[in-house]
């Protein structure tokens, strides 16, 4: 057999085997087949091949989530050491070759905020100095986000300052989940695009299984009405027709509520409080009491970020709340999957009312689309969403 003909036959055989392998794996069409694909970690995504020029790394803040994301992508986390020297300084070294490759750094800047933020800054700087082609910071929870404007004289706008720090050390893109306020995207210059994913979509599947009766979406304050209205629109796209209500609160100081008034009706209804985060849970528990007083049948809550500071778990357990749903952008208190366990907030109390849903599949798909330069549009809305 002539040499050229043998080569051609070999190429045809390889092509047929590749096609058979591809057809044997069923990948979901995230837009059409399953509106709740974001909540199902077992559903295979269009995974990126190991040989492609990208790497995924994680700091200490949320390694369980980072591993889920890597698994959804069909890869593993890169080899990086993020420890501490004896004097408390960060000891960081990347052991993988990253020159000319796209690098994705997964790190929530959750408590201890400054430790995790500094880890992220040094990881970005390390990748930049090692000649990475493009550096994307995947920040499921963006610390300092609540300090987004000057509320009084002589205070910083910390959310903007963190953005400047990230830009300065060389980040090229940021992927985040439910930023406290959308304008944080504008704190970054035009050279650094920011994708603010709607994590509330992952809760739709969970609430759909609760057999809600006359559901009402409740905003815990005036500033959260847009978020609540959007969640209402998402539920309407899933053949549900929830009402909308709002609680007006007057603060006496940080984490101190003087008074709460309900605008709207929840009498005989299942109320769902929608917020972006739960910190000390004081506001949330008081809101639940107001809703119960006004005749709510059951009271649920959903928040993307479960900080659950201090005795938040105990407050939730003793409150009229029936269930609190959070995502895993922040690990639950007492996370031991870290090299700085002695610095992580500790809590031995766990409330059965607190349920976690995962954003790993959503973030993995965002990473895949960013790397393959695909549109993010389908990540922001459920399948049947027609607009607000």
Buried (B, 14 or more C-beta within 10 A) or exposed (E): EEEEEEEEEEEEEEEEEEEEEEEEEEEBEBEEEBBBBBBBBEBEBBBBEEEEBBBBBBBBBBBBBBBBBBBBBBBEBBEBEBEBEEEEEBEBEBEEEBEEBBBBBBBBBBBBBEBBBBBBBBBBBBBBEBEBBBBBBBBBBBBBBBBBEEEEEEEEBBBBEBBEBBBEBBBBBBBBBBBBBEEBBEBBEEEBBBBBBBBBBBBBBBBBEBEBEBBBBBBBBEEBBEBBBBBBBBBBBBEBEBBBBBBEBEEEEEEEBEEBEBEBBBEEBBBBBBBBBBBBBBBBBBBBBBBBEBEBBBBBBBBBBBBBBBBBBEBBBEBBBBBBBBBBBBBBBEBEBBBBEEBBBEBEEEBEBBBBBBBBBBBBBBBBBBBEEBEBEBBEBBBEBEEE
